């Protein structure tokens, strides 16, 4: 599985964890649902996925504050949930995964938004991330 596909799994899990039944979120069950039938992951990919999901969860309040101060004309409650998940993952990567260049993080967030959000969500995510400094 490529890093791009691993990020898609992270996206699905972060979405489920934060906008599903939070109290009943189970990583293993969520992983089963997030993976397509033909997708298989190895130990390194599982470690990456789990680390990202746990990292976003552990720093959720901080990440939301970083995103909120970079919104122009929006409040967090107005941000489409699909866009917010991409912003959470990208903000976490920018702040805590310093081995990934900013342009790669932004590009991956834009691609996730194109896949999982509305028609123009990627423009919104790109704009917020371009203002974000961590």
N, CA, C and O atoms as a MOPAC input file, in Angstrom:
PM7 MOZYME 1SCF
protein

 N      0.85500 1    -1.16800 1     0.00000 1
 C      0.00000 1     0.00000 1     0.00000 1
 C      0.90500 1     1.23700 1     0.00000 1
 O      1.91000 1     1.28100 1     0.70900 1
 N      0.54100 1     2.21900 1    -0.78800 1
 C      1.33400 1     3.44300 1    -0.86600 1
 C      1.00300 1     4.37300 1     0.30500 1
 O      0.01000 1     4.18200 1     1.00600 1
 N      1.84200 1     5.36600 1     0.49500 1
 C      1.58800 1     6.34900 1     1.54800 1
 C      0.28300 1     7.09600 1     1.26500 1
 O     -0.44900 1     7.45600 1     2.18700 1
 N      0.00300 1     7.32400 1    -0.01500 1
 C     -1.24500 1     8.00600 1    -0.39600 1
 C     -2.45500 1     7.19100 1     0.05700 1
 O     -3.39800 1     7.74800 1     0.62000 1
 N     -2.43900 1     5.90400 1    -0.17800 1
 C     -3.55100 1     5.05600 1     0.25800 1
 C     -3.60900 1     4.95500 1     1.77900 1
 O     -4.69400 1     4.89100 1     2.35600 1
 N     -2.45300 1     4.93900 1     2.42500 1
 C     -2.42900 1     4.93200 1     3.88900 1
 C     -3.07700 1     6.19600 1     4.43800 1
 O     -3.79300 1     6.14100 1     5.43700 1
 N     -2.83100 1     7.34200 1     3.79000 1
 C     -3.44900 1     8.59700 1     4.21900 1
 C     -4.96600 1     8.53600 1     4.05600 1
 O     -5.70300 1     9.08800 1     4.87300 1
 N     -5.42900 1     7.87100 1     3.01100 1
 C     -6.87000 1     7.72800 1     2.82200 1
 C     -7.48200 1     6.91500 1     3.96300 1
 O     -8.57800 1     7.22400 1     4.43000 1
 N     -6.78800 1     5.89700 1     4.40200 1
 C     -7.25200 1     5.10300 1     5.53900 1
 C     -7.24700 1     5.96000 1     6.79900 1
 O     -8.19500 1     5.92100 1     7.58300 1
 N     -6.18400 1     6.73000 1     6.99500 1
 C     -6.11300 1     7.65000 1     8.13600 1
 C     -7.30500 1     8.60500 1     8.08900 1
 O     -7.95800 1     8.83900 1     9.10700 1
 N     -7.58500 1     9.15100 1     6.91600 1
 C     -8.70500 1    10.08000 1     6.74200 1
 C    -10.01800 1     9.42900 1     7.19800 1
 O    -10.77400 1    10.02200 1     7.96800 1
 N    -10.27800 1     8.23400 1     6.72800 1
 C    -11.52200 1     7.53900 1     7.07900 1
 C    -11.60800 1     7.28400 1     8.58000 1
 O    -12.67300 1     7.42800 1     9.18000 1
 N    -10.49400 1     6.91000 1     9.17600 1
 C    -10.49300 1     6.62300 1    10.61200 1
 C    -10.64400 1     7.89300 1    11.44800 1
 O    -11.37500 1     7.89500 1    12.43800 1
 N     -9.96900 1     8.96000 1    11.06700 1
 C    -10.09800 1    10.22200 1    11.79500 1
 C    -11.53800 1    10.74200 1    11.66800 1
 O    -12.09800 1    11.26200 1    12.63300 1
 N    -12.11900 1    10.60500 1    10.50800 1
 C    -13.51100 1    11.01200 1    10.32300 1
 C    -14.42200 1    10.20000 1    11.24400 1
 O    -15.25100 1    10.76400 1    11.95800 1
 N    -14.26600 1     8.89000 1    11.22500 1
 C    -15.10300 1     8.02000 1    12.06300 1
 C    -14.91000 1     8.31400 1    13.54300 1
 O    -15.87600 1     8.33800 1    14.30600 1
 N    -13.68400 1     8.53600 1    13.94600 1
 C    -13.38800 1     8.77400 1    15.35300 1
 C    -13.98000 1    10.09000 1    15.84100 1
 O    -14.45700 1    10.16800 1    16.97400 1
 N    -13.95800 1    11.11600 1    15.01000 1
 C    -14.38000 1    12.43900 1    15.45000 1
 C    -15.81700 1    12.79600 1    15.11300 1
 O    -16.39600 1    13.68300 1    15.74000 1
 N    -16.39700 1    12.12400 1    14.14000 1
 C    -17.75100 1    12.49000 1    13.73200 1
 C    -18.70900 1    11.31700 1    13.74100 1
 O    -19.86200 1    11.45200 1    13.33100 1
 N    -18.24300 1    10.16600 1    14.20400 1
 C    -19.10800 1     9.02100 1    14.40200 1
 C    -19.43100 1     8.91200 1    15.87800 1
 O    -19.42100 1     9.91100 1    16.59700 1
 N    -19.71000 1     7.73700 1    16.32200 1
 C    -19.94600 1     7.49600 1    17.74400 1
 C    -18.60000 1     7.45500 1    18.44500 1
 O    -17.99300 1     6.39200 1    18.57800 1
 N    -18.13300 1     8.61300 1    18.89300 1
 C    -16.79300 1     8.75400 1    19.46600 1
 C    -16.54600 1     7.78600 1    20.62600 1
 O    -15.46200 1     7.21500 1    20.74100 1
 N    -17.54600 1     7.60500 1    21.47500 1
 C    -17.36000 1     6.74500 1    22.65400 1
 C    -17.20800 1     5.28100 1    22.27600 1
 O    -16.65700 1     4.49300 1    23.04500 1
 N    -17.68900 1     4.91300 1    21.10500 1
 C    -17.60300 1     3.50600 1    20.72500 1
 C    -16.58300 1     3.25500 1    19.61000 1
 O    -16.57400 1     2.17800 1    19.01400 1
 N    -15.72800 1     4.23700 1    19.32700 1
 C    -14.73700 1     4.05900 1    18.26500 1
 C    -13.75600 1     2.96200 1    18.64500 1
 O    -13.18300 1     2.97500 1    19.73500 1
 N    -13.57200 1     2.02500 1    17.74600 1
 C    -12.63400 1     0.92600 1    17.93400 1
 C    -11.69600 1     0.92300 1    16.72600 1
 O    -12.13200 1     0.71900 1    15.59300 1
 N    -10.41100 1     1.15100 1    16.97500 1
 C     -9.44000 1     1.26900 1    15.88500 1
 C     -9.44700 1     0.03900 1    14.98800 1
 O     -9.49300 1     0.17700 1    13.76500 1
 N     -9.40100 1    -1.15600 1    15.56100 1
 C     -9.33300 1    -2.38300 1    14.76200 1
 C    -10.55400 1    -2.55700 1    13.87000 1
 O    -10.42800 1    -2.89000 1    12.69200 1
 N    -11.72700 1    -2.33100 1    14.43200 1
 C    -12.95300 1    -2.45000 1    13.62500 1
 C    -13.00200 1    -1.35600 1    12.57000 1
 O    -13.40000 1    -1.59600 1    11.43000 1
 N    -12.59400 1    -0.15300 1    12.95900 1
 C    -12.56500 1     0.94300 1    12.00200 1
 C    -11.60900 1     0.66400 1    10.86200 1
 O    -11.89700 1     0.99000 1     9.71000 1
 N    -10.48300 1     0.06700 1    11.17300 1
 C     -9.50300 1    -0.28200 1    10.14800 1
 C    -10.07500 1    -1.28700 1     9.16100 1
 O     -9.86100 1    -1.16700 1     7.95400 1
 N    -10.79300 1    -2.26800 1     9.66400 1
 C    -11.42900 1    -3.25500 1     8.78700 1
 C    -12.39900 1    -2.59300 1     7.82500 1
 O    -12.44300 1    -2.93600 1     6.64400 1
 N    -13.17400 1    -1.64700 1     8.32900 1
 C    -14.13900 1    -0.94100 1     7.49200 1
 C    -13.43100 1    -0.01200 1     6.50400 1
 O    -13.85600 1     0.10600 1     5.35500 1
 N    -12.36200 1     0.64300 1     6.94000 1
 C    -11.66100 1     1.62600 1     6.11000 1
 C    -10.91200 1     0.99000 1     4.94400 1
 O    -10.73500 1     1.61900 1     3.90000 1
 N    -10.47500 1    -0.24600 1     5.11600 1
 C     -9.71900 1    -0.92500 1     4.05500 1
 C    -10.66400 1    -1.53800 1     3.03400 1
 O    -11.66600 1    -2.15600 1     3.39200 1
 N    -10.33700 1    -1.36100 1     1.77200 1
 C    -11.06600 1    -2.07500 1     0.73600 1
 C    -10.69000 1    -3.54100 1     0.82400 1
 O     -9.64500 1    -3.88000 1     1.37900 1
 N    -11.52000 1    -4.40900 1     0.28800 1
 C    -11.27900 1    -5.85200 1     0.40800 1
 C     -9.91300 1    -6.28000 1    -0.10000 1
 O     -9.28000 1    -7.16800 1     0.47100 1
 N     -9.45600 1    -5.64200 1    -1.18400 1
 C     -8.18200 1    -6.06300 1    -1.77800 1
 C     -6.97400 1    -5.39000 1    -1.11900 1
 O     -5.83700 1    -5.75300 1    -1.41700 1
 N     -7.19300 1    -4.44200 1    -0.25300 1
 C     -6.08400 1    -3.73500 1     0.38900 1
 C     -5.52700 1    -4.53600 1     1.56500 1
 O     -6.27100 1    -5.06700 1     2.39000 1
 N     -4.22600 1    -4.60400 1     1.61300 1
 C     -3.53000 1    -5.25000 1     2.71900 1
 C     -2.48400 1    -4.28000 1     3.22900 1
 O     -1.91200 1    -3.51500 1     2.45300 1
 N     -2.23100 1    -4.30700 1     4.52000 1
 C     -1.22600 1    -3.42000 1     5.07900 1
 C     -0.16800 1    -4.23400 1     5.79900 1
 O     -0.44200 1    -5.29600 1     6.35800 1
 N      1.05100 1    -3.70500 1     5.77200 1
 C      2.12300 1    -4.37600 1     6.50300 1
 C      2.34000 1    -3.64700 1     7.82900 1
 O      1.62800 1    -2.69300 1     8.14300 1
 N      3.30500 1    -4.09300 1     8.58600 1
 C      3.56000 1    -3.54300 1     9.91400 1
 C      3.91400 1    -2.07000 1     9.91000 1
 O      3.45000 1    -1.32300 1    10.77100 1
 N      4.73500 1    -1.63200 1     8.94900 1
 C      5.11400 1    -0.22300 1     8.86800 1
 C      3.90400 1     0.65800 1     8.54800 1
 O      3.74300 1     1.73700 1     9.11800 1
 N      3.06300 1     0.18900 1     7.63400 1
 C      1.86900 1     0.95500 1     7.27000 1
 C      0.90400 1     1.03700 1     8.44600 1
 O      0.32000 1     2.08800 1     8.71100 1
 N      0.74300 1    -0.08200 1     9.14500 1
 C     -0.13400 1    -0.09600 1    10.31000 1
 C      0.38100 1     0.87100 1    11.37100 1
 O     -0.40100 1     1.59000 1    11.99300 1
 N      1.68100 1     0.88800 1    11.57700 1
 C      2.29700 1     1.79400 1    12.54600 1
 C      2.05700 1     3.25200 1    12.14400 1
 O      1.72300 1     4.08300 1    12.98800 1
 N      2.22600 1     3.55800 1    10.85800 1
 C      1.98400 1     4.90900 1    10.35700 1
 C      0.52500 1     5.30900 1    10.58000 1
 O      0.24500 1     6.37900 1    11.11900 1
 N     -0.39400 1     4.45200 1    10.16700 1
 C     -1.82700 1     4.74300 1    10.28100 1
 C     -2.21900 1     4.94400 1    11.74000 1
 O     -2.88200 1     5.92200 1    12.08500 1
 N     -1.80900 1     4.02500 1    12.58100 1
 C     -2.15700 1     4.11300 1    14.00300 1
 C     -1.53700 1     5.36100 1    14.63100 1
 O     -2.19200 1     6.05600 1    15.40700 1
 N     -0.29200 1     5.64200 1    14.30100 1
 C      0.37700 1     6.82700 1    14.83800 1
 C     -0.31200 1     8.11800 1    14.42800 1
 O     -0.44600 1     9.03700 1    15.23700 1
 N     -0.74700 1     8.19100 1    13.18600 1
 C     -1.43600 1     9.38900 1    12.70600 1
 C     -2.78300 1     9.56300 1    13.39800 1
 O     -3.11300 1    10.65600 1    13.85800 1
 N     -3.55100 1     8.49300 1    13.47100 1
 C     -4.88200 1     8.56800 1    14.10700 1
 C     -4.74400 1     8.93600 1    15.58000 1
 O     -5.45500 1     9.80800 1    16.07700 1
 N     -3.83400 1     8.27400 1    16.26900 1
 C     -3.61600 1     8.57300 1    17.68900 1
 C     -3.06700 1     9.98500 1    17.88200 1
 O     -3.42900 1    10.66900 1    18.84000 1
 N     -2.19700 1    10.41900 1    16.97700 1
 C     -1.62300 1    11.75500 1    17.07600 1
 C     -2.66800 1    12.84400 1    16.89900 1
 O     -2.69500 1    13.81000 1    17.66100 1
 N     -3.52100 1    12.69600 1    15.90900 1
 C     -4.59500 1    13.67100 1    15.70700 1
 C     -5.50400 1    13.69000 1    16.92800 1
 O     -5.90600 1    14.75800 1    17.38800 1
 N     -5.82400 1    12.53100 1    17.44500 1
 C     -6.69900 1    12.44300 1    18.61400 1
 C     -6.06000 1    13.09000 1    19.84600 1
 O     -6.71900 1    13.83200 1    20.57500 1
 N     -4.79600 1    12.80900 1    20.06800 1
 C     -4.10000 1    13.32900 1    21.25200 1
 C     -3.94800 1    14.85000 1    21.21600 1
 O     -3.90600 1    15.49300 1    22.26400 1
 N     -3.86700 1    15.41400 1    20.03900 1
 C     -3.62900 1    16.85200 1    19.89000 1
 C     -4.83700 1    17.58300 1    19.30100 1
 O     -4.70200 1    18.69400 1    18.78800 1
 N     -6.00400 1    16.96500 1    19.37500 1
 C     -7.19400 1    17.49400 1    18.70300 1
 C     -7.48600 1    18.94600 1    19.06300 1
 O     -7.67300 1    19.76800 1    18.16700 1
 N     -7.52900 1    19.27700 1    20.33300 1
 C     -7.86100 1    20.65000 1    20.73400 1
 C     -6.86000 1    21.65300 1    20.18200 1
 O     -7.24200 1    22.71500 1    19.69200 1
 N     -5.58500 1    21.31500 1    20.26200 1
 C     -4.53800 1    22.19600 1    19.73900 1
 C     -4.67300 1    22.36700 1    18.22600 1
 O     -4.55200 1    23.47800 1    17.71000 1
 N     -4.92200 1    21.27000 1    17.52000 1
 C     -5.06300 1    21.32600 1    16.06000 1
 C     -6.26300 1    22.17600 1    15.65900 1
 O     -6.18400 1    22.97400 1    14.72500 1
 N     -7.36800 1    22.00000 1    16.36700 1
 C     -8.56300 1    22.79800 1    16.07000 1
 C     -8.30100 1    24.28700 1    16.27100 1
 O     -8.77000 1    25.11100 1    15.48500 1
 N     -7.55900 1    24.63700 1    17.31500 1
 C     -7.22400 1    26.04700 1    17.55500 1
 C     -6.34200 1    26.59700 1    16.44200 1
 O     -6.54700 1    27.72000 1    15.98200 1
 N     -5.36000 1    25.80800 1    16.00900 1
 C     -4.49000 1    26.24500 1    14.91000 1
 C     -5.28700 1    26.46500 1    13.62600 1
 O     -5.05100 1    27.42500 1    12.89300 1
 N     -6.21600 1    25.57900 1    13.37200 1
 C     -7.05300 1    25.72200 1    12.17500 1
 C     -7.94600 1    26.95200 1    12.31600 1
 O     -8.05900 1    27.75800 1    11.39200 1
 N     -8.57600 1    27.08700 1    13.47700 1
 C     -9.53200 1    28.17900 1    13.68600 1
 C     -8.90900 1    29.55800 1    13.46800 1
 O     -9.53400 1    30.42800 1    12.86200 1
 N     -7.69700 1    29.76300 1    13.95100 1
 C     -7.08100 1    31.08800 1    13.79300 1
 C     -6.69200 1    31.37500 1    12.34200 1
 O     -6.35200 1    32.51000 1    12.01000 1
 N     -6.73700 1    30.37900 1    11.48800 1
 C     -6.40400 1    30.56300 1    10.08000 1
 C     -7.61700 1    30.55000 1     9.16500 1
 O     -7.48000 1    30.58100 1     7.94200 1
 N     -8.79200 1    30.50300 1     9.75200 1
 C    -10.02600 1    30.58100 1     8.96700 1
 C    -10.34600 1    32.05300 1     8.69900 1
 O    -10.22900 1    32.89600 1     9.58900 1
 N    -10.74100 1    32.34300 1     7.49400 1
 C    -11.14100 1    33.70400 1     7.14200 1
 C    -12.61100 1    33.64700 1     6.74100 1
 O    -12.97200 1    33.01900 1     5.74500 1
 N    -13.44700 1    34.30600 1     7.52300 1
 C    -14.87200 1    34.33500 1     7.20500 1
 C    -15.62600 1    33.07800 1     7.60600 1
 O    -16.77600 1    32.89300 1     7.21000 1
 N    -14.99900 1    32.22200 1     8.37900 1
 C    -15.62700 1    30.97900 1     8.82400 1
 C    -15.37400 1    30.77600 1    10.30800 1
 O    -14.44600 1    31.34000 1    10.88700 1
 N    -16.21500 1    29.96400 1    10.89600 1
 C    -15.96100 1    29.44000 1    12.22900 1
 C    -15.82500 1    27.93300 1    12.07700 1
 O    -16.22800 1    27.36900 1    11.06000 1
 N    -15.26700 1    27.29200 1    13.06800 1
 C    -15.10800 1    25.83200 1    12.98900 1
 C    -16.43900 1    25.12000 1    12.75800 1
 O    -16.49700 1    24.11400 1    12.05100 1
 N    -17.49500 1    25.64100 1    13.35200 1
 C    -18.79600 1    24.98400 1    13.19800 1
 C    -19.33700 1    25.07400 1    11.78200 1
 O    -20.20100 1    24.28400 1    11.40000 1
 N    -18.84400 1    26.02200 1    11.00000 1
 C    -19.28900 1    26.16500 1     9.60300 1
 C    -18.45500 1    25.34600 1     8.62100 1
 O    -18.85200 1    25.17700 1     7.46800 1
 N    -17.32100 1    24.84400 1     9.05600 1
 C    -16.44100 1    24.10000 1     8.15300 1
 C    -17.04000 1    22.71500 1     7.90600 1
 O    -17.39500 1    21.99400 1     8.83900 1
 N    -17.14100 1    22.36900 1     6.63600 1
 C    -17.64800 1    21.06900 1     6.22500 1
 C    -16.77400 1    19.98200 1     6.85500 1
 O    -15.54700 1    20.06000 1     6.79000 1
 N    -17.39000 1    18.98300 1     7.45600 1
 C    -16.65100 1    17.95500 1     8.20500 1
 C    -15.58700 1    17.26300 1     7.35300 1
 O    -14.49900 1    16.96200 1     7.84300 1
 N    -15.89200 1    17.01300 1     6.10000 1
 C    -14.91300 1    16.36300 1     5.22300 1
 C    -13.67600 1    17.23100 1     5.04400 1
 O    -12.55900 1    16.71500 1     4.99400 1
 N    -13.86300 1    18.54200 1     4.94800 1
 C    -12.73300 1    19.46300 1     4.82400 1
 C    -11.96600 1    19.54100 1     6.13700 1
 O    -10.73700 1    19.59700 1     6.14300 1
 N    -12.69300 1    19.54400 1     7.24300 1
 C    -12.05500 1    19.64300 1     8.55500 1
 C    -11.14800 1    18.45000 1     8.83500 1
 O    -10.08700 1    18.61000 1     9.43900 1
 N    -11.54800 1    17.27500 1     8.41000 1
 C    -10.71000 1    16.08800 1     8.62400 1
 C     -9.40000 1    16.22500 1     7.85900 1
 O     -8.33300 1    15.92700 1     8.39600 1
 N     -9.47400 1    16.67200 1     6.62000 1
 C     -8.24600 1    16.87800 1     5.83900 1
 C     -7.36800 1    17.93400 1     6.50400 1
 O     -6.14500 1    17.79400 1     6.53600 1
 N     -7.97800 1    18.98000 1     7.03000 1
 C     -7.21800 1    20.03000 1     7.73000 1
 C     -6.58500 1    19.49900 1     9.01200 1
 O     -5.44500 1    19.84200 1     9.32500 1
 N     -7.30400 1    18.67400 1     9.74900 1
 C     -6.74900 1    18.10100 1    10.97900 1
 C     -5.51700 1    17.24900 1    10.68600 1
 O     -4.49600 1    17.36900 1    11.36300 1
 N     -5.61800 1    16.39600 1     9.68000 1
 C     -4.50200 1    15.51300 1     9.34600 1
 C     -3.30500 1    16.33900 1     8.86300 1
 O     -2.17400 1    16.10600 1     9.29000 1
 N     -3.55600 1    17.29300 1     7.98300 1
 C     -2.46200 1    18.11300 1     7.45000 1
 C     -1.82500 1    18.96500 1     8.54700 1
 O     -0.60300 1    19.10400 1     8.59100 1
 N     -2.63700 1    19.53000 1     9.42300 1
 C     -2.09400 1    20.34700 1    10.49900 1
 C     -1.25300 1    19.50300 1    11.43800 1
 O     -0.19500 1    19.94000 1    11.89300 1
 N     -1.71300 1    18.30300 1    11.72900 1
 C     -0.91200 1    17.39300 1    12.56400 1
 C      0.41800 1    17.08000 1    11.88200 1
 O      1.47300 1    17.13000 1    12.51500 1
 N      0.36500 1    16.75800 1    10.59800 1
 C      1.60400 1    16.44100 1     9.87900 1
 C      2.56100 1    17.62200 1     9.85300 1
 O      3.76400 1    17.45300 1    10.04900 1
 N      2.03800 1    18.80400 1     9.61600 1
 C      2.89700 1    19.98800 1     9.56500 1
 C      3.54500 1    20.27300 1    10.91100 1
 O      4.69700 1    20.70400 1    10.97200 1
 N      2.81500 1    20.03800 1    11.97600 1
 C      3.32500 1    20.35000 1    13.31600 1
 C      4.22900 1    19.25000 1    13.86700 1
 O      5.24100 1    19.54500 1    14.50200 1
 N      3.88100 1    18.00000 1    13.63400 1
 C      4.56300 1    16.89500 1    14.32100 1
 C      5.34000 1    15.93400 1    13.41800 1
 O      6.13600 1    15.14200 1    13.92300 1
 N      5.14000 1    15.97900 1    12.13700 1
 C      5.84900 1    15.07700 1    11.21900 1
 C      6.77000 1    15.91600 1    10.34300 1
 O      6.52100 1    16.09500 1     9.15100 1
 N      7.80700 1    16.41200 1    10.93400 1
 C      8.66300 1    17.38500 1    10.26300 1
 C      9.47600 1    16.81100 1     9.10400 1
 O     10.14300 1    17.55700 1     8.38700 1
 N      9.42600 1    15.50200 1     8.91700 1
 C     10.15900 1    14.88700 1     7.81300 1
 C      9.40600 1    14.98700 1     6.48000 1
 O      9.95600 1    14.65600 1     5.43000 1
 N      8.14900 1    15.44500 1     6.52600 1
 C      7.35400 1    15.57600 1     5.31500 1
 C      7.31800 1    17.05400 1     4.92400 1
 O      6.88400 1    17.88800 1     5.71900 1
 N      7.77000 1    17.39100 1     3.71000 1
 C      7.77200 1    18.79300 1     3.27900 1
 C      6.35400 1    19.38000 1     3.24300 1
 O      5.38400 1    18.68200 1     2.94800 1
 N      6.26100 1    20.68000 1     3.55100 1
 C      4.95200 1    21.33900 1     3.60700 1
 C      4.19400 1    21.19400 1     2.29700 1
 O      2.99000 1    20.93800 1     2.31300 1
 N      4.86400 1    21.35100 1     1.16800 1
 C      4.15600 1    21.26400 1    -0.11200 1
 C      3.55000 1    19.87500 1    -0.33700 1
 O      2.49500 1    19.75300 1    -0.95900 1
 N      4.21000 1    18.83800 1     0.16300 1
 C      3.67000 1    17.48100 1     0.04300 1
 C      2.44300 1    17.33300 1     0.93100 1
 O      1.43300 1    16.77200 1     0.50700 1
 N      2.52500 1    17.83200 1     2.15900 1
 C      1.39200 1    17.75700 1     3.08600 1
 C      0.18300 1    18.48000 1     2.49800 1
 O     -0.92800 1    17.95000 1     2.51000 1
 N      0.40000 1    19.68500 1     1.98600 1
 C     -0.69700 1    20.47300 1     1.41000 1
 C     -1.27400 1    19.75500 1     0.20100 1
 O     -2.49300 1    19.66200 1     0.05900 1
 N     -0.41700 1    19.25300 1    -0.66300 1
 C     -0.89200 1    18.54600 1    -1.85100 1
 C     -1.72100 1    17.31300 1    -1.47100 1
 O     -2.77300 1    17.06800 1    -2.06200 1
 N     -1.26000 1    16.55400 1    -0.50700 1
 C     -1.99800 1    15.36300 1    -0.07800 1
 C     -3.34800 1    15.73200 1     0.53400 1
 O     -4.34100 1    15.03700 1     0.31900 1
 N     -3.38300 1    16.83200 1     1.30200 1
 C     -4.65400 1    17.28300 1     1.88300 1
 C     -5.61900 1    17.71400 1     0.78500 1
 O     -6.81400 1    17.42600 1     0.85500 1
 N     -5.10700 1    18.39400 1    -0.21600 1
 C     -5.93400 1    18.81100 1    -1.34600 1
 C     -6.48100 1    17.58300 1    -2.07600 1
 O     -7.65700 1    17.54900 1    -2.43700 1
 N     -5.63800 1    16.58600 1    -2.29200 1
 C     -6.08400 1    15.36700 1    -2.98200 1
 C     -7.14200 1    14.62200 1    -2.16000 1
 O     -8.12100 1    14.12900 1    -2.72100 1
 N     -6.95800 1    14.53700 1    -0.85500 1
 C     -7.96400 1    13.90700 1     0.00500 1
 C     -9.28600 1    14.65600 1    -0.08500 1
 O    -10.35300 1    14.04600 1    -0.14800 1
 N     -9.20600 1    15.96500 1    -0.09200 1
 C    -10.41900 1    16.77900 1    -0.16400 1
 C    -11.10700 1    16.60200 1    -1.50700 1
 O    -12.33500 1    16.52600 1    -1.56700 1
 N    -10.34000 1    16.53700 1    -2.57600 1
 C    -10.93800 1    16.30000 1    -3.89200 1
 C    -11.68400 1    14.97400 1    -3.92100 1
 O    -12.72800 1    14.85500 1    -4.56300 1
 N    -11.15100 1    13.98500 1    -3.22900 1
 C    -11.76500 1    12.65400 1    -3.23500 1
 C    -12.97700 1    12.56700 1    -2.31700 1
 O    -13.97200 1    11.93600 1    -2.67300 1
 N    -12.91200 1    13.19100 1    -1.13800 1
 C    -13.93400 1    12.95800 1    -0.12000 1
 C    -14.85500 1    14.14700 1     0.14400 1
 O    -15.82000 1    14.00100 1     0.89500 1
 N    -14.59900 1    15.30500 1    -0.43700 1
 C    -15.37400 1    16.49600 1    -0.12000 1
 C    -16.19000 1    16.95300 1    -1.31700 1
 O    -16.30600 1    16.25500 1    -2.32500 1
 N    -16.75300 1    18.15300 1    -1.17500 1
 C    -17.52400 1    18.74700 1    -2.25500 1
 C    -16.63500 1    19.27000 1    -3.36200 1
 O    -15.40900 1    19.17500 1    -3.30900 1
 N    -17.27900 1    19.81500 1    -4.34800 1
 C    -16.60400 1    20.24900 1    -5.57000 1
 C    -15.48000 1    21.25900 1    -5.34200 1
 O    -14.43100 1    21.16100 1    -5.97900 1
 N    -15.67800 1    22.22300 1    -4.44800 1
 C    -14.68400 1    23.27300 1    -4.23500 1
 C    -13.99500 1    23.20400 1    -2.88500 1
 O    -13.29100 1    24.14000 1    -2.50400 1
 N    -14.18400 1    22.11900 1    -2.15800 1
 C    -13.57500 1    21.98300 1    -0.84400 1
 C    -12.06100 1    22.08200 1    -0.88300 1
 O    -11.44000 1    22.59600 1     0.04700 1
 N    -11.47100 1    21.58600 1    -1.96100 1
 C    -10.01200 1    21.59800 1    -2.04900 1
 C     -9.45900 1    23.02000 1    -2.07600 1
 O     -8.35700 1    23.26400 1    -1.58300 1
 N    -10.21100 1    23.95600 1    -2.64500 1
 C     -9.76500 1    25.34900 1    -2.67000 1
 C     -9.76400 1    25.92400 1    -1.25700 1
 O     -8.84500 1    26.64800 1    -0.87300 1
 N    -10.79000 1    25.60000 1    -0.49500 1
 C    -10.88300 1    26.06600 1     0.88800 1
 C     -9.73000 1    25.50100 1     1.71100 1
 O     -9.06100 1    26.24200 1     2.43200 1
 N     -9.49400 1    24.19400 1     1.60700 1
 C     -8.42300 1    23.54000 1     2.36800 1
 C     -7.06800 1    24.11600 1     1.97400 1
 O     -6.23900 1    24.39400 1     2.84000 1
 N     -6.84100 1    24.29300 1     0.70400 1
 C     -5.58800 1    24.87200 1     0.23000 1
 C     -5.38800 1    26.27900 1     0.79800 1
 O     -4.28400 1    26.62700 1     1.21700 1
 N     -6.44200 1    27.08200 1     0.81500 1
 C     -6.35500 1    28.43400 1     1.33900 1
 C     -6.02500 1    28.47500 1     2.82800 1
 O     -5.19000 1    29.26400 1     3.27100 1
 N     -6.69200 1    27.61600 1     3.59100 1
 C     -6.42900 1    27.57700 1     5.03200 1
 C     -4.99600 1    27.11800 1     5.28200 1
 O     -4.28500 1    27.72100 1     6.08600 1
 N     -4.57200 1    26.07100 1     4.61000 1
 C     -3.21900 1    25.54100 1     4.82900 1
 C     -2.14600 1    26.52600 1     4.35500 1
 O     -1.04200 1    26.54100 1     4.90000 1
 N     -2.45500 1    27.33700 1     3.35900 1
 C     -1.45500 1    28.31700 1     2.90300 1
 C     -1.22300 1    29.39700 1     3.95800 1
 O     -0.14900 1    29.99700 1     4.00000 1
 N     -2.22200 1    29.65100 1     4.81300 1
 C     -2.07500 1    30.63500 1     5.88000 1
 C     -1.50900 1    30.02900 1     7.16400 1
 O     -1.05100 1    30.75400 1     8.04700 1
 N     -1.54100 1    28.73500 1     7.26100 1
 C     -1.15400 1    28.03800 1     8.49200 1
 C      0.34800 1    28.06900 1     8.70900 1
 O      1.12500 1    27.68800 1     7.83300 1
 N      0.74000 1    28.51900 1     9.86700 1
 C      2.13400 1    28.43000 1    10.28900 1
 C      2.15700 1    27.71800 1    11.62900 1
 O      1.45500 1    28.10400 1    12.56300 1
 N      2.95500 1    26.69900 1    11.70900 1
 C      3.03800 1    25.89600 1    12.93800 1
 C      4.43700 1    25.95000 1    13.51600 1
 O      4.70200 1    25.33600 1    14.54900 1

